[in-house]
Every structure is written in structure tokens, then in C-alpha cells.
Amino acid sequence: MISKRIVSIAVFISVGILSTGLGAESLSKVEKMDGAYPMSIQGDVMDKVPAVDPNQSSEFEIRKGEKLRKAMRRWAQTVGYELVWQPEPEDGDIRFASSMVFTGTFAEAANDFFMVVREQTKFDGRLHSNRVLRVYVANAKM
């Protein structure tokens, strides 16, 4: 914890430097702005920046208990793709009984993952050239 004495000394030194003629322009390199951040940078910017290059090999994880929609949203955001979820509310979703890891480029991992999903469920997925991951209902196995 900083004592009041140290803070007082720091304030005194700062005021002393400003009054010695060095000028505020030599000390201040930050411009104060009034008001909120512009709308263009508000929100959670980090979620919009891809963490992985979709053409480089990486690990893509499915977590035990996670739903398909949430997992695919996370995968898509990780590589800068948009998730298009086409199942209707009455189609539901699936919850994974165990964790799984798929390794490769995003296209390879998605292909391997959906090979498993389409064999066991009515859901399927496809990557499109416009950076879209589309999940849809393919058949009535459920």
C-alpha cells in the first residue's frame, strides 16, 4: 500500500518539475479526450480478432458437456469465420458426452469433426469460401 507521505512527495516533485520551466508539453504525450469511445471501437474487440490462422495447423477442442452451437461459435471466432446456424429451434442441439481434440487446419479439423457428428446425429456442417461455417440439419437419424 502506498503511504500518504510518498504520494505527497510524488505530487510535490511533479509540481516542482512543471514550475521549473520544463513545460507541460515535454512531459505529456497523451491527449485527454472527453466522452465515450467511438462506436467503431466499443464492445469486446478481442472476440472479433482471430486468434488462429485458419490455414495453419492448430488444435480445436470440444469440451465435455458443451453444446454443438456454442462449440462451433467458438471455433469460428477463433479463426475469424462467421457461424451460420440453420437448425430450427425444434431441431434442438446436441451436448457432447466427452471432450475431443481435432488437429489440423481449420478445414481439416472441421471436416474430421463433422464426419463424427454426421454419423451419429442429424446435424452436419460445411465451410464456405466466404469465411462462413454453416451448420444445418442433414438427416433424421435422431
Rosetta silent file (secondary structure, phi, psi, omega in degrees, C-alpha in Angstrom):
SEQUENCE: MISKRIVSIAVFISVGILSTGLGAESLSKVEKMDGAYPMSIQGDVMDKVPAVDPNQSSEFEIRKGEKLRKAMRRWAQTVGYELVWQPEPEDGDIRFASSMVFTGTFAEAANDFFMVVREQTKFDGRLHSNRVLRVYVANAKM
SCORE:     score description
SCORE:     0.000 S_00000001
   1 L     0.000  137.417 -178.621    0.000    0.000    0.000 S_00000001
   2 L   -84.431  130.488 -179.575    1.358    3.458   -0.868 S_00000001
   3 L   -79.686  160.066  179.278    1.633    5.815    2.077 S_00000001
   4 H   -64.094  -31.237 -179.211    0.308    9.371    2.009 S_00000001
   5 H   -64.773  -44.789 -179.268    3.834   10.654    2.512 S_00000001
   6 H   -65.334  -41.726  178.690    5.133    9.014   -0.701 S_00000001
   7 H   -62.956  -42.375  179.142    2.143   10.276   -2.678 S_00000001
   8 H   -62.105  -41.597  179.186    2.666   13.784   -1.285 S_00000001
   9 H   -64.237  -43.494 -179.674    6.344   13.706   -2.276 S_00000001
  10 H   -62.169  -42.207  178.931    5.457   12.497   -5.796 S_00000001
  11 H   -64.856  -42.984  179.307    2.884   15.276   -6.209 S_00000001
  12 H   -61.571  -44.888  179.809    5.375   17.856   -4.907 S_00000001
  13 H   -63.236  -43.327  179.585    8.079   16.647   -7.309 S_00000001
  14 H   -61.528  -45.239  179.269    5.642   16.712  -10.251 S_00000001
  15 H   -64.574  -39.990  179.164    4.505   20.233   -9.420 S_00000001
  16 H   -62.121  -40.620  179.251    8.129   21.310   -8.946 S_00000001
  17 H   -65.205  -42.647 -179.623    9.114   19.992  -12.391 S_00000001
  18 H   -64.962  -33.471 -176.850    6.220   21.813  -14.048 S_00000001
  19 H   -84.718   -6.577 -179.504    7.100   25.045  -12.301 S_00000001
  20 L   -84.277   -2.276  176.485   10.803   24.889  -13.256 S_00000001
  21 L   100.872    2.810  177.374   10.097   25.839  -16.830 S_00000001
  22 L   -66.898  -29.016  177.789   10.326   22.388  -18.491 S_00000001
  23 L    84.477  143.548 -178.907    6.782   22.911  -19.688 S_00000001
  24 H   -66.434  -28.125 -177.453    3.884   20.503  -19.791 S_00000001
  25 H   -65.046  -27.895  179.351    4.457   19.803  -23.481 S_00000001
  26 H   -80.899  -16.642 -178.524    7.712   17.964  -22.713 S_00000001
  27 H  -100.708  -34.455 -173.115    6.028   15.757  -20.101 S_00000001
  28 L   -96.521  121.318  176.853    2.627   14.986  -21.583 S_00000001
  29 L  -116.570    7.560 -177.815    2.417   12.665  -24.556 S_00000001
  30 L  -118.584  132.339  178.208   -1.244   11.713  -24.043 S_00000001
  31 L   -95.924  128.914  179.115   -4.165   13.779  -25.202 S_00000001
  32 L   -79.395  133.689  178.570   -7.203   13.808  -22.925 S_00000001
  33 L  -120.507  135.140  175.858  -10.500   13.119  -24.703 S_00000001
  34 L   -91.312  148.085  176.794  -13.918   13.810  -23.284 S_00000001
  35 L    97.230  179.603 -177.489  -16.808   11.446  -23.941 S_00000001
  36 L   -79.686  165.623  172.897  -17.155    7.757  -24.727 S_00000001
  37 L   -62.294  149.731  175.580  -15.060    5.692  -27.095 S_00000001
  38 L   -60.434  149.411 -178.973  -16.231    5.882  -30.698 S_00000001
  39 H   -57.063  -28.551 -177.622  -18.746    3.171  -31.602 S_00000001
  40 H   -65.880  -19.048  178.677  -16.207    1.705  -34.013 S_00000001
  41 H  -121.923    8.256  175.941  -14.044    0.509  -31.096 S_00000001
  42 L   -77.858  163.365  178.593  -16.638   -0.133  -28.408 S_00000001
  43 L    93.459 -172.606 -177.031  -17.525   -3.654  -27.378 S_00000001
  44 L   -90.187   87.944 -175.513  -15.338   -6.659  -26.909 S_00000001
  45 H   -63.020  -35.771 -176.564  -12.753   -6.094  -29.626 S_00000001
  46 H   -61.957  -32.357  178.795  -10.671   -9.119  -28.631 S_00000001
  47 H   -68.920  -19.895 -176.780  -13.501  -11.517  -29.552 S_00000001
  48 H   -92.670   -7.734 -178.738  -13.507  -10.142  -33.095 S_00000001
  49 L   -98.074  120.831 -179.929   -9.813  -10.681  -33.729 S_00000001
  50 L   -60.646  136.438  179.503   -8.933  -14.185  -34.966 S_00000001
  51 L   -92.878  -18.044 -175.034   -6.528  -15.973  -32.644 S_00000001
  52 L  -134.059  137.725  173.121   -5.550  -18.663  -35.162 S_00000001
  53 L   -74.006  122.769 -175.847   -4.745  -18.555  -38.882 S_00000001
  54 L   -63.187  -15.825 -178.995   -7.277  -20.964  -40.456 S_00000001
  55 L   -95.619   -1.561  178.099   -4.597  -22.270  -42.856 S_00000001
  56 L  -106.142  149.520 -179.396   -2.122  -23.257  -40.147 S_00000001
  57 L   -66.897  135.971 -179.817   -2.304  -26.430  -38.105 S_00000001
  58 E  -153.725  176.224  175.918   -3.827  -25.976  -34.672 S_00000001
  59 E  -105.508  134.283  177.339   -5.886  -27.846  -32.079 S_00000001
  60 E  -120.748  124.296 -170.535   -9.657  -27.423  -31.970 S_00000001
  61 E  -109.779  143.031  167.463  -11.357  -28.690  -28.849 S_00000001
  62 E  -110.792  129.240 -176.983  -14.822  -29.913  -27.982 S_00000001
  63 L   -98.404  139.960  177.837  -15.453  -29.745  -24.239 S_00000001
  64 L   -55.027  130.341  179.835  -17.414  -32.333  -22.312 S_00000001
  65 L    87.033   -8.187 -178.868  -20.944  -31.009  -21.693 S_00000001
  66 L   -78.641  146.287  176.592  -20.631  -28.294  -24.353 S_00000001
  67 E   -87.728  154.019 -178.400  -23.381  -27.842  -26.922 S_00000001
  68 H   -55.532  -48.188 -176.157  -22.704  -28.008  -30.660 S_00000001
  69 H   -60.224  -44.236 -179.461  -23.785  -24.422  -31.322 S_00000001
  70 H   -65.730  -42.463 -179.682  -21.544  -22.974  -28.613 S_00000001
  71 H   -63.199  -43.498 -177.862  -18.544  -25.067  -29.718 S_00000001
  72 H   -71.232  -32.266  175.181  -18.929  -24.077  -33.373 S_00000001
  73 H   -63.948  -43.091  179.545  -19.343  -20.402  -32.460 S_00000001
  74 H   -65.066  -45.622  178.477  -16.070  -20.607  -30.502 S_00000001
  75 H   -59.520  -47.615 -177.862  -14.261  -22.420  -33.326 S_00000001
  76 H   -61.685  -44.506  179.582  -15.490  -19.918  -35.929 S_00000001
  77 H   -64.150  -35.009 -178.380  -14.490  -16.897  -33.836 S_00000001
  78 H   -60.840  -33.494 -177.480  -11.061  -18.400  -33.216 S_00000001
  79 H  -109.446    6.222  177.194  -10.263  -18.353  -36.953 S_00000001
  80 L    80.569   25.077  175.485  -12.277  -15.282  -37.975 S_00000001
  81 L   -97.747  164.081  174.367  -15.201  -17.119  -39.576 S_00000001
  82 E  -104.377  135.743  175.660  -18.895  -16.389  -39.153 S_00000001
  83 E   -90.931  126.778  172.632  -21.174  -19.132  -37.847 S_00000001
  84 E  -111.852  111.069 -177.028  -24.474  -19.535  -39.691 S_00000001
  85 E   -98.463  111.235 -175.884  -26.746  -21.745  -37.582 S_00000001
  86 L  -101.705  -14.013  176.227  -29.597  -23.103  -39.709 S_00000001
  87 L   -59.614  142.734  177.317  -31.303  -25.697  -37.468 S_00000001
  88 L   -78.746  159.788  179.282  -34.736  -24.569  -36.335 S_00000001
  89 H   -53.710  -35.949 -179.545  -35.488  -24.311  -32.597 S_00000001
  90 H   -71.103  -15.211  176.298  -37.475  -27.561  -32.775 S_00000001
  91 H   -75.401  -19.932  179.541  -34.361  -29.337  -34.118 S_00000001
  92 L    72.996 -152.491 -178.257  -32.667  -28.720  -30.792 S_00000001
  93 L  -151.310  172.380  174.752  -28.953  -29.040  -30.239 S_00000001
  94 L  -120.035  150.261  177.205  -26.608  -31.775  -29.077 S_00000001
  95 E  -115.296  133.656 -175.641  -24.473  -31.895  -25.929 S_00000001
  96 L   -81.723  133.693 -177.685  -21.156  -33.722  -26.060 S_00000001
  97 L   -81.829  -16.033  179.262  -20.641  -36.627  -23.648 S_00000001
  98 L  -149.664  164.634  176.273  -16.851  -36.351  -23.746 S_00000001
  99 L   -81.722  149.256  177.957  -14.065  -33.990  -24.687 S_00000001
 100 E  -143.906  151.640  176.447  -12.395  -34.323  -28.074 S_00000001
 101 E  -129.179  131.135  177.847   -9.485  -32.607  -29.815 S_00000001
 102 E  -116.545  129.206 -175.722   -9.139  -32.259  -33.590 S_00000001
 103 E  -114.500  139.812  178.258   -5.762  -31.242  -35.013 S_00000001
 104 E   142.870 -168.411  172.927   -5.014  -29.688  -38.379 S_00000001
 105 L   -66.114  169.165  179.642   -6.026  -26.628  -40.337 S_00000001
 106 H   -59.500  -42.893  179.903   -9.482  -25.312  -39.575 S_00000001
 107 H   -63.066  -42.871  179.160  -10.881  -27.034  -42.682 S_00000001
 108 H   -64.907  -46.468 -179.341   -9.259  -30.360  -41.754 S_00000001
 109 H   -63.865  -43.255  179.138  -10.408  -30.203  -38.126 S_00000001
 110 H   -63.974  -41.678  178.998  -13.963  -29.204  -39.133 S_00000001
 111 H   -62.385  -47.080  178.583  -14.123  -31.979  -41.732 S_00000001
 112 H   -62.437  -41.830 -179.865  -12.931  -34.613  -39.218 S_00000001
 113 H   -63.828  -49.021 -177.350  -15.321  -33.292  -36.578 S_00000001
 114 H   -71.693  -19.215  172.621  -18.380  -33.256  -38.822 S_00000001
 115 H   -63.652  -40.519  177.272  -17.567  -36.751  -40.059 S_00000001
 116 H   -69.600  -46.649 -176.479  -18.179  -37.908  -36.480 S_00000001
 117 H   -62.688  -45.755 -175.728  -21.211  -35.651  -35.977 S_00000001
 118 H   -69.391  -26.131  177.094  -23.000  -36.643  -39.199 S_00000001
 119 H   -71.764  -27.304 -172.092  -22.562  -40.375  -38.438 S_00000001
 120 H  -113.694  -10.030 -176.408  -24.250  -40.041  -35.049 S_00000001
 121 L  -139.768 -178.853  176.415  -26.696  -37.143  -35.373 S_00000001
 122 L   -90.349   -1.522 -176.688  -28.917  -35.271  -37.808 S_00000001
 123 E   -91.510  152.471  175.414  -26.530  -32.293  -37.871 S_00000001
 124 E  -147.687  169.105  179.734  -23.874  -31.509  -40.448 S_00000001
 125 E  -147.409  155.947 -178.928  -21.576  -28.610  -41.247 S_00000001
 126 E  -148.255  138.475  174.120  -19.823  -27.061  -44.186 S_00000001
 127 E   -92.066  138.881  178.641  -17.148  -24.407  -44.660 S_00000001
 128 E  -114.707  155.346 -175.804  -17.732  -21.860  -47.407 S_00000001
 129 L   -64.907  -17.482  179.550  -15.156  -19.776  -49.283 S_00000001
 130 L   -91.133   25.742  176.661  -16.600  -16.537  -47.861 S_00000001
 131 L    63.889   44.210  177.147  -15.350  -17.488  -44.353 S_00000001
 132 E  -119.994  133.932  168.885  -18.654  -18.944  -43.199 S_00000001
 133 E  -104.755  114.035 -177.809  -19.149  -22.117  -41.183 S_00000001
 134 E  -105.387  126.469  175.329  -22.698  -23.289  -41.858 S_00000001
 135 E  -111.142  133.507 -174.792  -24.360  -25.837  -39.552 S_00000001
 136 E  -146.463  170.106  175.570  -27.591  -27.426  -40.776 S_00000001
 137 E   -92.273  122.267 -175.414  -29.861  -30.440  -40.339 S_00000001
 138 L  -101.935  -35.846 -177.662  -28.905  -33.068  -42.906 S_00000001
 139 L  -152.027  179.048 -174.503  -30.942  -36.148  -41.992 S_00000001
 140 L  -111.372   51.624  179.815  -33.325  -37.571  -39.414 S_00000001
 141 L   -76.282  -20.129 -176.759  -31.082  -40.001  -37.502 S_00000001
 142 L   -82.396    0.000    0.000  -32.102  -38.614  -34.089 S_00000001
